[in-house]
C-alpha cells in the first residue's frame, strides 16, 4: 500500500477499495475536507488489510463488481467481512457502500442474492422507513432525495438486529447495525465520470444497452447538484461521528502536573 501523507490530527479512517474503478471519490474528498485522515487499502492491487481497527476511528468499505461471498477469486473478502463484524461489535463508525453493504449484511448473518428484476442502474429516490426519522445519518435526508444506484445484488434478508432505514421496491437500500455501522446500497461517492466507466464496461459486456446507459448518465448529470448537496451533508454527519469516536479513543486530555490540583503550594 502507498501510504499517503496524513495531517497530524483528525480522525483516522481505514478505507477498503476493492477495484480501481470504485475509488472513494466524492466521499473521500468530503471526508478529507472535514479533517479526516484516510488510509486506502487497494485490495485488488495486493494491499493487505489491517489486522484490526484498533488504530482507526472509522471504516469505509466501497463497492465493486464481485459478489459478497466470491472469496475464491477475491481472497481479501473474508478479512473485510471480519473487519465489518468487528466494527459493529465495538461501535466503530462505519460507512459501507453497495458491495460494502452486502458484505456488512453477510458478515452479520444476513442474506444477499442477485436482483430478480435485473440490475438497478441510474437515479432512484430514497424512500425512508419510519426508523430513519431519528437516525444520525439518514434522518435529515429529504424524502425522495435522489441517489445513484449501480448494482446487481441486493440484501434480501437483513442481519439480526439490523435497523432498516430505507427500502426501494421492497429491497433494502440502507440499514444500520449496532451503534454506528451504516450500509447503503446506493453510491454517494460517485460522479458522472466514474459512472461512465461502469456504464461503458457494462455495455461492452452486453449487460446494458448503449441507449439506456446514455439515458442513465444523463439522468445522473441532471440530478448532480442535488446529489452533491444531499450526500455531502450526509458525509459531513458521518465525519462528526468519526470525530466523536476519535475523541473517545484519545481519552480525556492530560493536565500538566500540578495544574488545577493544588500541587506545589500555589492556588488551584
Secondary structure, 3 states (H helix, E strand, C coil): CCCCCCCCCCCEEEEEECCCCCCCHHHHHHHHHCCCEEEEEEHHHCCCCCCCCCCCCEEEECCCCCCCCCCCCCCCHHHHHHHHHHHHHHCCEEEEECHHHHHHHHHCCCEEEECCCCCEEEEEECCECHHHHHCCCCCCCCCCCEEEEEECEEEEECCCCCEEEEEECCEEEEEEECCCEEEECCCCCCCHHHHHHHHHHHHHCCCCCHHHHHHHHHHHHHHHHHHHHHHHHHHHHHHHHHHHHHHHHHCCCCCCCCCCCCCCCCCC
